[in-house]
Amino acid sequence: MKSNSNRILFTKKEDGGALVEFAILLPILLLILGGIIDFGALYYNKQVLTNASREGARMGIVRQLDGDGNKIIVQESDIQETVGAYCDDHYLLRFAEDAGPIVSAPGVSTISYPSTLTVTVTYTHTFLLSPLLNLFGGEFGQTINLSAETVMRME
C-alpha cells in the first residue's frame, strides 16, 4: 500500500511540468514565427519591386500615340508614377514610414528604336523584428536595400 501512496505523491509533483516547458519554449517559437513572417514580407516586397520595374519599363517602351498619330514622349516622372501606383496597388509591405520606392529611368525621353530602356527600382525594407533582436545584444541591421532592374528594347 505504501508504494501506491508514493506513486500518487510523485505524480502530483509533476503537475506543472508541461506548463513550465511550454513557458520556456514559447518565446523561441514566437521568435521563429516572427522571423518567418519578416523574411516572407522581404521576399514579397522583392517580388512587388521586380514586377513594378517591369511595369515601368513596359510603359516607357510601348509606342503611345496622340490624336494626330505622333508618338507621345514618355518622361521619367511618368514611369515613376506607374511604378508608384503599382507598388501601392499591390500593397508593398511597409513596417515604418518611408518615402517609398526610388525609381530611375535615365534618358527615357531621348530613347528611340531600337535602343533599350533600363528602369531601376530601389526600396529600403525595414525589418519588423530587428529592434527586438537588438535587445539580446546582437547588432542586426534594421533595414536592407532591395532593388530590381528591368531592361527592355524599344518597340
Buried (B, 14 or more C-beta within 10 A) or exposed (E): EEEEEEEEEEEEEEEEEEEEEEEEEEEEEEBEEBBEEBEEBBEBBBEBBBBBBBBBBBBBBEEEEEEEEEEEEBEBEBBBBBBBEBBEEBEBBBBEEEEBBBBBBEEBEEBEEEEEBBBBBBBBBBBBBBEEBEEEEEEEEBBBEBBBBBEBEBE
